[in-house]
């Protein structure tokens, strides 16, 4: 699937909304790391390097959502395809 650069902002917002639906907080932090999913005092947190480009942020968030378990919730076919494709890119 070919995604245009300007579509990544909408996709990122959709994935952030999905993370919230799954009970995970998405945080954009500055530092020397790529990002990913972790548990912090019983809270689900997805940390993403805020210096990464939009495509990299979508890839990291997709991979983290897959780790959280998206198999049992409804996603539009396009969203599911994006998550599958992007999480394989990591």
LUMBASE-439798 format. One record per residue (C-alpha): residue number from 1; residue in one letter; x, y, z. Coordinates in steps of 0.2 Angstrom, whole numbers, plus 5000, padded with zeros to 4 digits. Each point is the difference from the previous one (the first is absolute). Last residue first. Example, Ala and Ser with C-alpha at 12.3 -4.5 7.8 and 13.67 -1.06 7.14 Angstrom:
BEGIN
<atom><pos>2</pos><code>S</code><px>5068</px><py>4995</py><pz>5036</pz></atom>
<atom><pos>1</pos><code>A</code><px>4994</px><py>4983</py><pz>5003</pz></atom>
//
This chain:
BEGIN
<atom><pos>90</pos><code>X</code><px>5051</px><py>4990</py><pz>5060</pz></atom>
<atom><pos>89</pos><code>X</code><px>4992</px><py>4998</py><pz>4982</pz></atom>
<atom><pos>88</pos><code>X</code><px>4989</px><py>4985</py><pz>5005</pz></atom>
<atom><pos>87</pos><code>X</code><px>4991</px><py>5011</py><pz>5012</pz></atom>
<atom><pos>86</pos><code>X</code><px>4996</px><py>5012</py><pz>4986</pz></atom>
<atom><pos>85</pos><code>X</code><px>4992</px><py>4987</py><pz>4989</pz></atom>
<atom><pos>84</pos><code>X</code><px>4989</px><py>4992</py><pz>5013</pz></atom>
<atom><pos>83</pos><code>X</code><px>4995</px><py>5017</py><pz>5008</pz></atom>
<atom><pos>82</pos><code>X</code><px>4996</px><py>5007</py><pz>4983</pz></atom>
<atom><pos>81</pos><code>X</code><px>4990</px><py>4985</py><pz>4995</pz></atom>
<atom><pos>80</pos><code>X</code><px>4990</px><py>5001</py><pz>5016</pz></atom>
<atom><pos>79</pos><code>X</code><px>4996</px><py>5018</py><pz>4997</pz></atom>
<atom><pos>78</pos><code>X</code><px>4995</px><py>4997</py><pz>4982</pz></atom>
<atom><pos>77</pos><code>X</code><px>4989</px><py>4985</py><pz>5005</pz></atom>
<atom><pos>76</pos><code>X</code><px>4991</px><py>5011</py><pz>5013</pz></atom>
<atom><pos>75</pos><code>X</code><px>5004</px><py>4994</py><pz>5018</pz></atom>
<atom><pos>74</pos><code>X</code><px>4989</px><py>4990</py><pz>5011</pz></atom>
<atom><pos>73</pos><code>X</code><px>5008</px><py>4993</py><pz>5016</pz></atom>
<atom><pos>72</pos><code>X</code><px>5006</px><py>4982</py><pz>5003</pz></atom>
<atom><pos>71</pos><code>X</code><px>5016</px><py>5000</py><pz>4990</pz></atom>
<atom><pos>70</pos><code>X</code><px>5006</px><py>5017</py><pz>5006</pz></atom>
<atom><pos>69</pos><code>X</code><px>5012</px><py>4993</py><pz>5014</pz></atom>
<atom><pos>68</pos><code>X</code><px>5011</px><py>5012</py><pz>5009</pz></atom>
<atom><pos>67</pos><code>X</code><px>5015</px><py>4993</py><pz>4990</pz></atom>
<atom><pos>66</pos><code>X</code><px>4991</px><py>5005</py><pz>4984</pz></atom>
<atom><pos>65</pos><code>X</code><px>4997</px><py>5017</py><pz>5007</pz></atom>
<atom><pos>64</pos><code>X</code><px>5019</px><py>5002</py><pz>5004</pz></atom>
<atom><pos>63</pos><code>X</code><px>5005</px><py>4995</py><pz>4982</pz></atom>
<atom><pos>62</pos><code>X</code><px>4987</px><py>5013</py><pz>4993</pz></atom>
<atom><pos>61</pos><code>X</code><px>5006</px><py>5013</py><pz>5012</pz></atom>
<atom><pos>60</pos><code>X</code><px>5018</px><py>4998</py><pz>4994</pz></atom>
<atom><pos>59</pos><code>X</code><px>4996</px><py>4999</py><pz>4982</pz></atom>
<atom><pos>58</pos><code>X</code><px>4989</px><py>5016</py><pz>5001</pz></atom>
<atom><pos>57</pos><code>X</code><px>5013</px><py>5009</py><pz>5009</pz></atom>
<atom><pos>56</pos><code>X</code><px>5013</px><py>4995</py><pz>4987</pz></atom>
<atom><pos>55</pos><code>X</code><px>4989</px><py>5006</py><pz>4986</pz></atom>
<atom><pos>54</pos><code>X</code><px>4997</px><py>5017</py><pz>5009</pz></atom>
<atom><pos>53</pos><code>X</code><px>5019</px><py>5003</py><pz>5002</pz></atom>
<atom><pos>52</pos><code>X</code><px>5008</px><py>4997</py><pz>5017</pz></atom>
<atom><pos>51</pos><code>X</code><px>5005</px><py>5014</py><pz>5011</pz></atom>
<atom><pos>50</pos><code>X</code><px>4985</px><py>4997</py><pz>5012</pz></atom>
<atom><pos>49</pos><code>X</code><px>5007</px><py>4983</py><pz>5004</pz></atom>
<atom><pos>48</pos><code>X</code><px>4985</px><py>4989</py><pz>5004</pz></atom>
<atom><pos>47</pos><code>X</code><px>4995</px><py>4993</py><pz>5017</pz></atom>
<atom><pos>46</pos><code>X</code><px>4985</px><py>4988</py><pz>5001</pz></atom>
<atom><pos>45</pos><code>X</code><px>4994</px><py>4999</py><pz>5017</pz></atom>
<atom><pos>44</pos><code>X</code><px>4989</px><py>4987</py><pz>5008</pz></atom>
<atom><pos>43</pos><code>X</code><px>4998</px><py>5004</py><pz>5019</pz></atom>
<atom><pos>42</pos><code>X</code><px>5003</px><py>4986</py><pz>5013</pz></atom>
<atom><pos>41</pos><code>X</code><px>5015</px><py>5010</py><pz>5008</pz></atom>
<atom><pos>40</pos><code>X</code><px>5007</px><py>5004</py><pz>4982</pz></atom>
<atom><pos>39</pos><code>X</code><px>4997</px><py>4986</py><pz>4988</pz></atom>
<atom><pos>38</pos><code>X</code><px>5009</px><py>5002</py><pz>4983</pz></atom>
<atom><pos>37</pos><code>X</code><px>4996</px><py>5002</py><pz>4982</pz></atom>
<atom><pos>36</pos><code>X</code><px>5013</px><py>5007</py><pz>4988</pz></atom>
<atom><pos>35</pos><code>X</code><px>5012</px><py>5014</py><pz>4996</pz></atom>
<atom><pos>34</pos><code>X</code><px>5015</px><py>5004</py><pz>4989</pz></atom>
<atom><pos>33</pos><code>X</code><px>5012</px><py>5006</py><pz>5013</pz></atom>
<atom><pos>32</pos><code>X</code><px>5013</px><py>5014</py><pz>5004</pz></atom>
<atom><pos>31</pos><code>X</code><px>4988</px><py>5013</py><pz>5007</pz></atom>
<atom><pos>30</pos><code>X</code><px>4985</px><py>5011</py><pz>4998</pz></atom>
<atom><pos>29</pos><code>X</code><px>4983</px><py>4994</py><pz>5005</pz></atom>
<atom><pos>28</pos><code>X</code><px>4983</px><py>4997</py><pz>4991</pz></atom>
<atom><pos>27</pos><code>X</code><px>4989</px><py>4991</py><pz>5011</pz></atom>
<atom><pos>26</pos><code>X</code><px>4985</px><py>4988</py><pz>4996</pz></atom>
<atom><pos>25</pos><code>X</code><px>4990</px><py>4994</py><pz>5015</pz></atom>
<atom><pos>24</pos><code>X</code><px>4992</px><py>4983</py><pz>4998</pz></atom>
<atom><pos>23</pos><code>X</code><px>4983</px><py>4995</py><pz>5005</pz></atom>
<atom><pos>22</pos><code>X</code><px>4996</px><py>4991</py><pz>4984</pz></atom>
<atom><pos>21</pos><code>X</code><px>4988</px><py>5014</py><pz>4994</pz></atom>
<atom><pos>20</pos><code>X</code><px>5014</px><py>5012</py><pz>5004</pz></atom>
<atom><pos>19</pos><code>X</code><px>5011</px><py>4990</py><pz>4988</pz></atom>
<atom><pos>18</pos><code>X</code><px>4987</px><py>5000</py><pz>4987</pz></atom>
<atom><pos>17</pos><code>X</code><px>4999</px><py>5019</py><pz>5002</pz></atom>
<atom><pos>16</pos><code>X</code><px>5019</px><py>5001</py><pz>4998</pz></atom>
<atom><pos>15</pos><code>X</code><px>4999</px><py>4989</py><pz>4984</pz></atom>
<atom><pos>14</pos><code>X</code><px>4987</px><py>5011</py><pz>4992</pz></atom>
<atom><pos>13</pos><code>X</code><px>5010</px><py>5016</py><pz>5004</pz></atom>
<atom><pos>12</pos><code>X</code><px>5015</px><py>4991</py><pz>4992</pz></atom>
<atom><pos>11</pos><code>X</code><px>4990</px><py>4996</py><pz>4985</pz></atom>
<atom><pos>10</pos><code>X</code><px>4994</px><py>5017</py><pz>4998</pz></atom>
<atom><pos>9</pos><code>X</code><px>5018</px><py>5007</py><pz>5001</pz></atom>
<atom><pos>8</pos><code>X</code><px>5007</px><py>4987</py><pz>4988</pz></atom>
<atom><pos>7</pos><code>X</code><px>4988</px><py>5004</py><pz>4986</pz></atom>
<atom><pos>6</pos><code>X</code><px>5010</px><py>5016</py><pz>4995</pz></atom>
<atom><pos>5</pos><code>X</code><px>5015</px><py>4988</py><pz>4996</pz></atom>
<atom><pos>4</pos><code>X</code><px>4990</px><py>4990</py><pz>4988</pz></atom>
<atom><pos>3</pos><code>X</code><px>4997</px><py>4981</py><pz>5004</pz></atom>
<atom><pos>2</pos><code>X</code><px>5004</px><py>4987</py><pz>4988</pz></atom>
<atom><pos>1</pos><code>X</code><px>4993</px><py>4983</py><pz>5005</pz></atom>
//
